[in-house]
Amino acid sequence: MREAFRGDQRVDADELVARLDAVRRFLDAVDGQLPDRQLVPAHTVVERAGTRLELSRDHTVVALAGATGSGKSSLFNALARLELSPVGVRRPTTGVAHACVWGPLDGANRLLDWVGVLPRHRFVRESALDADDESDLHGLVLLDLPDFDSVQQSHRLEVDRLLGLVDLVVWVVDPQKYADRVIHTSYLREFHRHKDVTLVVLNQADRLPPAELPRVLADLRRLLDADGLDGVPLLSTVAVEPAGLAGLRAALERAVAERQAALRRLSGDVDAVVTELSELVGADAPDAGPEDAATRELNRALAGAAGVPAVADAVRAAYRHRAVGSTGWPLVRGWRKLRPDPLRRLHLPGGPAPAADAPAESLVAATSVPDPTAAQRSALGLAVRSVADRAGAGLPAPWPGAVTTAARSRLGDLPDALDRAVAGTDLGMDRRPVWWRLVGGLQWLVTLAAVAGLGWLLLGYALRALGLPPLDNPRVGEVPLPTLLLLGGLLAGLLLAALARPVIGWAARRARRRAERRLTGAVATVGDGYVLAPVRDVLARYRRAREALRDAARR
């Protein structure tokens, strides 16, 4: 039989506050990521511990808990040496909690308000006759709880509520019902993480023959060990004899003197929460983000859904269209202008992106890029799922689901974002290359030569028709100069156009590759912001939660 509480190691208040702050950081990190039902105990402990630490630390709240007929109310009255709580074996006897405070009541009122003991059920154990005898218990707030086996559910619920608030619990059992299944399965086993603030007394020990008391205590100890309460103090008491309370009174005096019960209780609550939450984080932290292979697959799917190949083809066609229009024979350029520009047909002028201070309507440009096909939408969905699956691989449940939800959280905004990215990409088509101007200038030069030759010839025919003296037509070899200008200009123009065509084809393909790179980069930026960034945020939250829980577990 032991008369002292186990766990002589003191709990540092500052360390406990730091652990509670770590639990709070964990809750902040997982907010919106995990189901609320899994976080309710942690929220409850943080709120309850914060309130308890703000209240009086000079008081120790001790609850006497037991079944009907166990004698806990008699024990309560005997410890107070006053008749404060009704005694009886009729169910229910104790319907509400009664409190007895050793020392001034003023200091304990806020604490009792929080615990929920009505003012009319609060008593003060202060007497001028025996003040010195009770001084060792100054700071004790002793509660007589309702019967946990009451036939009224409200009583049982009140017991459960109070057991979550008190600093120390004294479980009162009697020789007849010490092995009752309810107290062991529903209560004692739930306190296996609070051994430091748990005490069990076998009351009414005087009802047992002296030879039977050790055997009953040994059997009760066996049951307590099976409940996970090995080492918890076990005392025998007799409420009707002052000497029968000596061991329990000594234990209470020590608890009051140490001022550790509240800290140990809250520390045990944190331990229980940390153990429960540890199932939500794994041993290893995940990578910083999705794998490169998954990212490349996503970027390809985004490019397909955004119509990057179609826009790149339009850039190539537009380059050809504009280059031929600038370097072709001037007399037929007008015909080409009747054909629509491939980029402008898609509402893509091909210029640079709008400035940051541009009007809002210019920042949200709507294009006529074809909508993605069903196959492209399916490919994008699979790519997003692949990113989520690879990023969440190895994470404990329910984090993979949180990663998937984050990856898909902005899919509805992707089409408009991709359209804006395509519309705002500088396709490099706003500038006319210098060689276009050179070839265009040569085309005009040879065209003017051909026109001059044609005019010269027409003027000669007109003079002969009118019977006027003919013009002097110099010759170059055997060919008259006007004919040479006309034919030479025409042939030179055709030759320039023929020579420029392969150059235009090569430059158009080069322009297509450049535009495709820029478009791919633009849609990759959208994918990073709309898919990868939410995934990285969840993984960062996981790492912060894991670190916070590790800090909360340190003792």
VEXDREN-2710 file (C-alpha; in Angstrom, 1 decimal):
% VEXDREN-2710
k/r/px/py/pz
1/MET/0.0/0.0/0.0
2/ARG/1.4/3.4/-0.9
3/GLU/0.3/6.7/0.5
4/ALA/2.0/9.1/-2.0
5/PHE/1.3/9.9/-5.5
6/ARG/3.5/8.4/-8.2
7/GLY/5.5/10.6/-10.6
8/ASP/7.8/12.7/-8.4
9/GLN/9.0/14.5/-11.6
10/ARG/7.8/18.0/-11.5
11/VAL/6.0/19.6/-14.5
12/ASP/7.5/23.0/-15.4
13/ALA/4.7/25.5/-16.1
14/ASP/6.6/27.3/-18.8
15/GLU/7.4/24.0/-20.6
16/LEU/3.7/23.0/-20.4
17/VAL/2.7/26.4/-21.9
18/ALA/5.2/25.8/-24.7
19/ARG/3.7/22.3/-25.3
20/LEU/0.2/23.8/-25.5
21/ASP/1.5/26.4/-27.9
22/ALA/2.9/23.6/-30.0
23/VAL/-0.5/21.9/-30.1
24/ARG/-2.0/25.2/-31.1
25/ARG/0.5/25.6/-33.9
26/PHE/-0.4/22.1/-35.0
27/LEU/-4.1/23.0/-35.1
28/ASP/-3.3/26.1/-37.1
29/ALA/-1.3/24.1/-39.6
30/VAL/-4.0/21.5/-40.2
31/ASP/-6.9/24.0/-40.2
32/GLY/-9.1/23.2/-43.2
33/GLN/-7.0/20.2/-44.1
34/LEU/-8.3/17.5/-41.7
35/PRO/-11.8/16.5/-40.6
36/ASP/-12.9/18.6/-37.6
37/ARG/-14.0/15.5/-35.7
38/GLN/-10.4/14.4/-35.4
39/LEU/-9.3/17.7/-33.9
40/VAL/-12.1/18.2/-31.3
41/PRO/-10.1/16.7/-28.4
42/ALA/-7.1/18.9/-29.2
43/HIS/-9.1/22.0/-29.4
44/THR/-10.8/21.1/-26.1
45/VAL/-7.5/20.5/-24.4
46/VAL/-6.0/23.8/-25.6
47/GLU/-9.0/25.8/-24.6
48/ARG/-9.4/24.0/-21.2
49/ALA/-5.7/24.2/-20.4
50/GLY/-5.5/27.9/-21.3
51/THR/-8.4/28.7/-19.0
52/ARG/-7.2/26.5/-16.1
53/LEU/-3.7/28.1/-16.2
54/GLU/-5.2/31.6/-16.2
55/LEU/-7.2/30.8/-13.1
56/SER/-5.7/30.2/-9.6
57/ARG/-2.6/28.1/-9.5
58/ASP/-2.7/28.2/-5.7
59/HIS/-5.7/25.9/-5.6
60/THR/-5.8/22.1/-6.2
61/VAL/-9.2/20.8/-7.4
62/VAL/-9.7/17.2/-6.2
63/ALA/-12.8/15.2/-7.1
64/LEU/-14.2/12.3/-5.1
65/ALA/-15.8/10.0/-7.8
66/GLY/-17.6/6.8/-7.1
67/ALA/-20.8/4.8/-7.5
68/THR/-23.9/4.9/-5.4
69/GLY/-23.3/3.5/-1.9
70/SER/-19.5/3.7/-2.1
71/GLY/-19.4/6.1/0.7
72/LYS/-17.8/9.0/-1.2
73/SER/-20.2/11.6/0.3
74/SER/-19.4/10.2/3.8
75/LEU/-15.7/10.5/2.9
76/PHE/-16.3/14.0/1.7
77/ASN/-18.0/15.0/5.0
78/ALA/-15.3/13.2/7.0
79/LEU/-12.5/15.0/5.3
80/ALA/-14.3/18.4/5.8
81/ARG/-15.3/17.4/9.3
82/LEU/-18.7/18.9/8.5
83/GLU/-22.0/17.5/7.2
84/LEU/-22.0/19.1/3.8
85/SER/-23.1/16.5/1.3
86/PRO/-26.2/14.3/1.7
87/VAL/-25.5/10.7/2.5
88/GLY/-27.5/7.6/1.6
89/VAL/-27.8/4.5/-0.5
90/ARG/-30.9/5.6/-2.4
91/ARG/-30.4/6.2/-6.1
92/PRO/-29.5/8.9/-6.9
93/THR/-28.2/10.4/-3.6
94/THR/-25.7/12.9/-4.9
95/GLY/-27.3/14.7/-7.9
96/VAL/-25.1/17.8/-8.1
97/ALA/-21.5/18.5/-7.2
98/HIS/-20.7/20.0/-3.8
99/ALA/-17.5/21.8/-3.1
100/CYS/-15.5/22.5/0.1
101/VAL/-12.7/25.0/0.0
102/TRP/-9.9/25.1/2.6
103/GLY/-9.0/28.7/3.0
104/PRO/-10.7/31.9/1.8
105/LEU/-13.5/31.3/-0.7
106/ASP/-12.8/34.4/-2.7
107/GLY/-9.7/33.1/-4.3
108/ALA/-11.5/29.9/-5.5
109/ASN/-14.8/31.4/-6.7
110/ARG/-13.6/32.0/-10.3
111/LEU/-12.3/28.5/-10.4
112/LEU/-15.5/27.1/-9.1
113/ASP/-17.5/29.2/-11.6
114/TRP/-15.4/27.6/-14.4
115/VAL/-15.9/24.1/-13.0
116/GLY/-19.6/24.8/-12.7
117/VAL/-20.4/24.3/-9.0
118/LEU/-23.3/26.5/-8.0
119/PRO/-22.7/29.1/-5.3
120/ARG/-25.2/27.5/-3.0
121/HIS/-23.2/24.2/-3.1
122/ARG/-19.9/25.9/-2.1
123/PHE/-18.7/25.6/1.4
124/VAL/-15.7/27.0/3.3
125/ARG/-13.7/24.8/5.7
126/GLU/-12.5/27.7/7.9
127/SER/-12.8/27.6/11.6
128/ALA/-11.1/29.6/14.4
129/LEU/-11.1/26.5/16.5
130/ASP/-9.1/24.2/14.3
131/ALA/-7.6/26.6/11.7
132/ASP/-4.1/25.4/12.5
133/ASP/-5.1/21.7/12.1
134/GLU/-6.5/22.5/8.6
135/SER/-3.7/24.8/7.5
136/ASP/-1.9/22.0/5.6
137/LEU/-4.9/21.7/3.3
138/HIS/-5.2/25.4/2.5
139/GLY/-5.7/25.7/-1.2
140/LEU/-7.6/22.4/-1.5
141/VAL/-10.9/22.5/-3.4
142/LEU/-12.6/19.2/-2.7
143/LEU/-15.6/18.1/-4.9
144/ASP/-18.2/15.5/-4.2
145/LEU/-19.3/14.4/-7.7
146/PRO/-22.7/12.9/-8.6
147/ASP/-22.8/9.1/-8.8
148/PHE/-21.4/7.9/-12.1
149/ASP/-23.9/5.0/-12.1
150/SER/-26.9/7.1/-11.5
151/VAL/-30.1/6.1/-13.1
152/GLN/-30.4/9.7/-14.4
153/GLN/-28.4/10.3/-17.5
154/SER/-27.9/14.0/-16.6
155/HIS/-26.0/12.9/-13.5
156/ARG/-23.7/10.7/-15.6
157/LEU/-23.1/13.5/-18.1
158/GLU/-22.2/15.9/-15.3
159/VAL/-19.7/13.4/-13.9
160/ASP/-18.1/13.1/-17.3
161/ARG/-17.9/16.9/-17.7
162/LEU/-16.4/17.4/-14.3
163/LEU/-13.8/14.6/-14.6
164/GLY/-12.4/16.5/-17.6
165/LEU/-11.9/19.7/-15.5
166/VAL/-10.6/18.7/-12.1
167/ASP/-6.9/18.4/-11.3
168/LEU/-6.9/15.2/-9.3
169/VAL/-9.4/12.3/-9.0
170/VAL/-9.9/10.1/-6.0
171/TRP/-11.8/7.0/-7.1
172/VAL/-13.9/5.6/-4.2
173/VAL/-14.8/2.0/-4.3
174/ASP/-16.3/-0.3/-1.7
175/PRO/-15.7/-4.0/-0.9
176/GLN/-18.9/-5.1/-2.6
177/LYS/-18.5/-3.3/-5.9
178/TYR/-14.8/-2.7/-6.3
179/ALA/-14.7/-5.1/-9.3
180/ASP/-17.8/-3.5/-11.0
181/ARG/-17.3/-3.6/-14.8
182/VAL/-18.6/-0.1/-15.3
183/ILE/-16.1/1.7/-13.2
184/HIS/-13.2/-0.2/-14.8
185/THR/-14.1/-0.2/-18.4
186/SER/-15.8/3.2/-18.6
187/TYR/-13.7/5.2/-16.2
188/LEU/-10.5/3.8/-14.7
189/ARG/-9.1/2.5/-18.0
190/GLU/-9.7/6.0/-19.5
191/PHE/-7.4/7.5/-16.9
192/HIS/-4.3/5.4/-17.8
193/ARG/-2.6/8.5/-19.1
194/HIS/-3.3/10.4/-15.8
195/LYS/-1.6/8.1/-13.3
196/ASP/0.1/11.1/-11.7
197/VAL/-3.2/12.5/-10.7
198/THR/-5.2/9.4/-9.9
199/LEU/-5.7/7.8/-6.5
200/VAL/-7.9/4.8/-5.6
201/VAL/-9.3/4.2/-2.2
202/LEU/-11.1/1.1/-0.9
203/ASN/-13.7/2.8/1.4
204/GLN/-15.7/1.1/4.1
205/ALA/-12.7/-1.2/4.8
206/ASP/-14.1/-1.7/8.3
207/ARG/-16.8/-4.0/6.8
208/LEU/-14.1/-6.5/5.9
209/PRO/-12.6/-8.9/8.4
210/PRO/-9.0/-8.0/9.1
211/ALA/-7.8/-11.1/7.4
212/GLU/-9.7/-10.3/4.2
213/LEU/-8.6/-6.7/3.7
214/PRO/-5.1/-7.6/2.3
215/ARG/-6.7/-10.1/-0.1
216/VAL/-9.3/-7.6/-1.4
217/LEU/-6.6/-5.0/-1.8
218/ALA/-4.4/-7.4/-3.7
219/ASP/-7.3/-8.3/-6.0
220/LEU/-8.1/-4.6/-6.6
221/ARG/-4.5/-4.0/-7.4
222/ARG/-4.6/-6.7/-10.0
223/LEU/-7.6/-5.1/-11.6
224/LEU/-6.0/-1.7/-11.6
225/ASP/-2.9/-3.1/-13.2
226/ALA/-5.1/-4.6/-15.9
227/ASP/-6.6/-1.2/-16.4
228/GLY/-3.2/0.3/-17.1
229/LEU/-3.1/2.0/-13.7
230/ASP/-0.1/0.1/-12.3
231/GLY/1.7/2.1/-9.7
232/VAL/-1.4/4.2/-8.9
233/PRO/-1.7/4.7/-5.1
234/LEU/-4.2/2.4/-3.5
235/LEU/-5.4/3.2/0.0
236/SER/-8.0/1.8/2.4
237/THR/-10.2/4.2/4.3
238/VAL/-12.8/4.2/7.0
239/ALA/-14.9/7.4/6.9
240/VAL/-16.4/6.9/10.4
241/GLU/-12.9/6.8/12.0
242/PRO/-10.5/9.7/11.9
243/ALA/-7.6/7.3/11.9
244/GLY/-9.0/5.6/8.8
245/LEU/-8.5/8.8/6.8
246/ALA/-4.9/9.4/7.7
247/GLY/-3.4/8.0/4.5
248/LEU/-5.8/9.8/2.3
249/ARG/-5.4/13.1/4.2
250/ALA/-1.6/12.8/3.9
251/ALA/-1.8/12.2/0.2
252/LEU/-4.1/15.3/-0.2
253/GLU/-1.8/17.4/2.0
254/ARG/1.2/16.4/-0.2
255/ALA/-0.8/17.2/-3.4
256/VAL/-1.8/20.6/-2.0
257/ALA/1.8/21.4/-0.9
258/GLU/3.3/20.5/-4.3
259/ARG/1.0/22.6/-6.4
260/GLN/1.6/20.2/-9.2
261/ALA/-1.7/18.4/-9.7
262/ALA/-3.1/20.9/-12.2
263/LEU/0.1/20.9/-14.2
264/ARG/0.4/17.1/-14.2
265/ARG/-3.3/16.8/-15.2
266/LEU/-2.9/19.2/-18.1
267/SER/0.4/17.6/-19.1
268/GLY/-1.4/14.2/-19.1
269/ASP/-4.1/15.7/-21.3
270/VAL/-1.5/17.0/-23.7
271/ASP/0.2/13.5/-23.8
272/ALA/-3.2/11.9/-24.6
273/VAL/-3.8/14.4/-27.4
274/VAL/-0.3/14.1/-28.8
275/THR/-0.7/10.3/-28.9
276/GLU/-4.0/10.6/-30.7
277/LEU/-2.7/13.2/-33.2
278/SER/0.5/11.3/-33.9
279/GLU/-1.6/8.9/-36.0
280/LEU/-2.2/11.9/-38.4
281/VAL/1.5/12.5/-39.1
282/GLY/4.2/10.0/-40.3
283/ALA/7.7/9.5/-39.2
284/ASP/9.2/11.2/-42.3
285/ALA/8.5/14.6/-43.8
286/PRO/7.4/14.6/-47.5
287/ASP/9.3/16.2/-50.3
288/ALA/8.9/19.9/-50.9
289/GLY/6.6/19.4/-53.8
290/PRO/5.5/17.1/-56.6
291/GLU/8.1/15.1/-58.6
292/ASP/9.6/16.6/-61.8
293/ALA/8.1/13.8/-63.9
294/ALA/4.6/14.6/-62.6
295/THR/5.2/18.3/-63.2
296/ARG/6.3/17.8/-66.8
297/GLU/3.2/15.6/-67.4
298/LEU/1.0/18.3/-65.9
299/ASN/2.6/21.0/-68.1
300/ARG/2.1/18.9/-71.2
301/ALA/-1.6/18.4/-70.3
302/LEU/-2.0/22.1/-69.6
303/ALA/-0.4/23.0/-72.9
304/GLY/-2.8/20.7/-74.7
305/ALA/-5.8/22.1/-72.9
306/ALA/-4.7/25.7/-73.5
307/GLY/-4.4/25.1/-77.2
308/VAL/-0.7/25.7/-77.3
309/PRO/-0.1/23.6/-80.4
310/ALA/-2.9/25.3/-82.2
311/VAL/-1.6/28.8/-81.3
312/ALA/2.0/27.8/-82.2
313/ASP/0.7/26.6/-85.6
314/ALA/-1.1/29.9/-86.0
315/VAL/2.1/31.7/-85.2
316/ARG/3.9/29.8/-88.0
317/ALA/1.1/30.5/-90.5
318/ALA/0.9/34.2/-89.4
319/TYR/4.7/34.5/-89.9
320/ARG/4.4/33.1/-93.4
321/HIS/1.4/35.3/-94.1
322/ARG/3.1/38.5/-92.9
323/ALA/6.5/37.6/-94.4
324/VAL/5.1/36.9/-97.8
325/GLY/3.0/40.1/-97.6
326/SER/6.2/42.1/-96.9
327/THR/8.6/40.4/-99.3
328/GLY/6.3/39.3/-102.1
329/TRP/5.7/41.1/-105.4
330/PRO/4.1/44.4/-104.6
331/LEU/1.5/44.2/-107.3
332/VAL/-0.1/41.0/-105.8
333/ARG/0.3/41.9/-102.1
334/GLY/-3.2/43.4/-102.1
335/TRP/-4.7/40.0/-102.9
336/ARG/-2.9/38.5/-99.8
337/LYS/-4.3/41.1/-97.6
338/LEU/-7.8/39.8/-98.4
339/ARG/-6.9/36.6/-96.5
340/PRO/-7.3/36.8/-92.7
341/ASP/-4.3/36.8/-90.5
342/PRO/-4.2/33.4/-88.6
343/LEU/-3.3/35.0/-85.3
344/ARG/-5.9/37.8/-85.5
345/ARG/-8.4/35.2/-86.4
346/LEU/-7.8/33.8/-82.9
347/HIS/-7.8/37.3/-81.4
348/LEU/-4.1/37.0/-80.7
349/PRO/-2.3/40.1/-82.1
350/GLY/1.0/38.5/-81.0
351/GLY/2.4/41.5/-79.2
352/PRO/3.8/41.7/-75.7
353/ALA/1.8/41.1/-72.6
354/PRO/-0.1/44.1/-71.1
355/ALA/1.7/46.3/-68.6
356/ALA/1.1/45.8/-64.9
357/ASP/-0.8/49.2/-64.8
358/ALA/-2.9/48.5/-67.9
359/PRO/-6.7/48.7/-67.6
360/ALA/-8.4/45.7/-66.2
361/GLU/-10.1/44.9/-69.5
362/SER/-6.8/44.5/-71.3
363/LEU/-5.6/42.2/-68.6
364/VAL/-8.4/39.7/-69.1
365/ALA/-8.3/39.1/-72.8
366/ALA/-10.6/36.6/-74.4
367/THR/-9.2/34.6/-77.2
368/SER/-10.8/32.4/-79.9
369/VAL/-8.5/29.5/-79.2
370/PRO/-10.5/26.2/-79.7
371/ASP/-11.9/24.7/-76.6
372/PRO/-10.0/21.6/-75.3
373/THR/-11.3/18.3/-76.6
374/ALA/-12.7/15.6/-74.3
375/ALA/-9.4/13.7/-74.6
376/GLN/-7.5/16.8/-73.6
377/ARG/-9.7/17.5/-70.6
378/SER/-9.3/13.9/-69.5
379/ALA/-5.5/14.1/-69.9
380/LEU/-5.5/17.2/-67.7
381/GLY/-7.6/15.5/-65.1
382/LEU/-5.3/12.5/-65.0
383/ALA/-2.2/14.7/-64.8
384/VAL/-3.6/16.6/-61.9
385/ARG/-4.5/13.3/-60.2
386/SER/-1.0/12.0/-60.9
387/VAL/0.5/15.1/-59.3
388/ALA/-1.7/14.6/-56.2
389/ASP/-1.0/10.9/-55.9
390/ARG/2.7/11.2/-56.2
391/ALA/2.9/14.2/-53.8
392/GLY/0.7/12.5/-51.2
393/ALA/2.3/9.1/-51.5
394/GLY/3.5/7.8/-48.1
395/LEU/1.5/10.4/-46.1
396/PRO/-0.8/9.0/-43.4
397/ALA/-4.6/9.3/-43.9
398/PRO/-6.3/11.6/-44.4
399/TRP/-3.5/13.7/-45.8
400/PRO/-3.5/12.2/-49.3
401/GLY/-7.1/13.2/-49.6
402/ALA/-6.2/16.7/-48.5
403/VAL/-3.5/16.8/-51.2
404/THR/-5.9/15.7/-53.9
405/THR/-8.5/18.2/-52.8
406/ALA/-5.9/21.0/-52.9
407/ALA/-4.7/19.9/-56.4
408/ARG/-8.3/20.1/-57.7
409/SER/-9.3/23.1/-55.7
410/ARG/-8.9/25.6/-58.5
411/LEU/-9.6/23.5/-61.6
412/GLY/-12.8/25.5/-62.2
413/ASP/-10.6/28.6/-62.7
414/LEU/-8.1/27.0/-64.9
415/PRO/-9.8/27.6/-68.3
416/ASP/-10.0/31.3/-67.9
417/ALA/-6.5/31.5/-66.4
418/LEU/-5.0/29.5/-69.3
419/ASP/-6.9/31.7/-71.8
420/ARG/-5.5/34.8/-70.1
421/ALA/-2.0/33.3/-70.1
422/VAL/-2.2/32.6/-73.8
423/ALA/-3.6/36.0/-74.6
424/GLY/-0.9/37.8/-72.5
425/THR/2.1/35.9/-73.9
426/ASP/4.5/37.8/-76.1
427/LEU/4.6/35.7/-79.2
428/GLY/7.3/37.8/-80.7
429/MET/5.2/38.7/-83.7
430/ASP/5.0/42.5/-83.1
431/ARG/8.3/43.4/-84.8
432/ARG/9.1/43.3/-88.5
433/PRO/12.5/41.7/-89.2
434/VAL/15.0/43.9/-91.0
435/TRP/15.5/41.5/-93.8
436/TRP/11.8/41.8/-94.6
437/ARG/12.3/45.5/-95.2
438/LEU/15.4/44.8/-97.4
439/VAL/13.7/42.2/-99.5
440/GLY/10.6/44.4/-99.7
441/GLY/12.7/47.3/-100.8
442/LEU/14.3/45.2/-103.5
443/GLN/10.9/44.1/-104.6
444/TRP/9.7/47.6/-105.0
445/LEU/12.9/48.5/-106.9
446/VAL/12.6/45.8/-109.5
447/THR/8.8/46.4/-109.7
448/LEU/9.5/50.1/-110.4
449/ALA/12.0/48.9/-113.1
450/ALA/9.4/46.7/-114.7
451/VAL/6.8/49.5/-114.5
452/ALA/9.3/51.9/-116.1
453/GLY/10.1/49.4/-118.9
454/LEU/6.4/48.8/-119.5
455/GLY/5.7/52.5/-119.6
456/TRP/8.5/53.1/-122.0
457/LEU/7.2/50.5/-124.4
458/LEU/3.6/51.8/-124.2
459/LEU/4.8/55.3/-124.9
460/GLY/6.7/54.1/-128.0
461/TYR/3.7/52.2/-129.3
462/ALA/1.5/55.3/-128.8
463/LEU/4.0/57.6/-130.7
464/ARG/4.1/55.2/-133.6
465/ALA/0.3/54.9/-133.7
466/LEU/0.1/58.7/-133.9
467/GLY/2.7/58.9/-136.6
468/LEU/5.1/60.8/-134.4
469/PRO/8.8/60.3/-134.4
470/PRO/9.7/57.2/-132.3
471/LEU/11.7/57.3/-129.1
472/ASP/15.4/56.4/-129.1
473/ASN/15.5/52.9/-127.5
474/PRO/19.0/52.1/-126.4
475/ARG/19.9/48.4/-126.4
476/VAL/21.7/46.2/-124.1
477/GLY/23.2/43.7/-126.4
478/GLU/20.4/42.7/-128.7
479/VAL/17.6/43.5/-126.2
480/PRO/16.0/46.9/-126.1
481/LEU/16.4/48.6/-122.7
482/PRO/12.6/49.0/-122.1
483/THR/12.1/45.3/-122.8
484/LEU/15.0/44.4/-120.5
485/LEU/13.6/46.6/-117.7
486/LEU/10.1/45.0/-118.0
487/LEU/11.2/41.4/-118.3
488/GLY/14.2/41.8/-115.9
489/GLY/12.0/43.4/-113.3
490/LEU/9.4/40.7/-113.5
491/LEU/11.9/37.9/-113.4
492/ALA/13.9/39.5/-110.6
493/GLY/10.7/39.9/-108.5
494/LEU/9.8/36.2/-109.1
495/LEU/13.3/35.2/-108.3
496/LEU/13.4/37.2/-105.1
497/ALA/10.1/35.7/-104.0
498/ALA/11.4/32.2/-104.8
499/LEU/14.6/32.7/-102.9
500/ALA/12.8/34.2/-99.9
501/ARG/10.3/31.4/-99.6
502/PRO/12.6/28.8/-98.0
503/VAL/14.0/31.4/-95.7
504/ILE/10.5/32.4/-94.7
505/GLY/9.7/28.7/-94.0
506/TRP/12.7/28.3/-91.8
507/ALA/12.0/31.5/-89.9
508/ALA/8.4/30.6/-89.5
509/ARG/9.3/27.3/-87.9
510/ARG/11.8/29.1/-85.7
511/ALA/9.0/31.6/-84.7
512/ARG/6.7/28.6/-83.9
513/ARG/9.3/27.0/-81.6
514/ARG/9.9/30.3/-79.8
515/ALA/6.2/30.9/-79.4
516/GLU/5.6/27.4/-78.2
517/ARG/8.4/27.8/-75.6
518/ARG/6.9/31.0/-74.3
519/LEU/3.3/29.6/-74.3
520/THR/4.5/26.5/-72.5
521/GLY/6.2/28.6/-69.9
522/ALA/3.1/30.8/-69.4
523/VAL/0.7/27.8/-68.9
524/ALA/3.3/26.2/-66.7
525/THR/3.2/29.3/-64.5
526/VAL/-0.6/28.9/-64.4
527/GLY/-0.2/25.3/-63.5
528/ASP/2.2/26.2/-60.7
529/GLY/-0.2/28.7/-59.2
530/TYR/-3.4/26.8/-59.7
531/VAL/-2.3/23.2/-59.1
532/LEU/1.2/22.9/-57.7
533/ALA/1.1/25.8/-55.2
534/PRO/-1.9/24.5/-53.3
535/VAL/-0.2/21.1/-53.2
536/ARG/3.0/22.6/-51.9
537/ASP/0.9/24.5/-49.3
538/VAL/-0.6/21.3/-48.0
539/LEU/2.8/19.6/-47.8
540/ALA/4.2/22.7/-46.0
541/ARG/1.3/22.5/-43.6
542/TYR/2.1/18.8/-43.0
543/ARG/5.7/19.6/-42.2
544/ARG/4.7/22.4/-39.8
545/ALA/2.2/20.1/-38.1
546/ARG/4.7/17.4/-37.8
547/GLU/7.3/19.7/-36.2
548/ALA/4.7/21.2/-33.9
549/LEU/3.6/17.8/-32.7
550/ARG/7.2/16.8/-32.2
551/ASP/7.6/19.9/-30.0
552/ALA/4.4/19.1/-28.1
553/ALA/5.7/15.6/-27.4
554/ARG/8.9/16.8/-25.8
555/ARG/9.0/16.6/-22.0
END
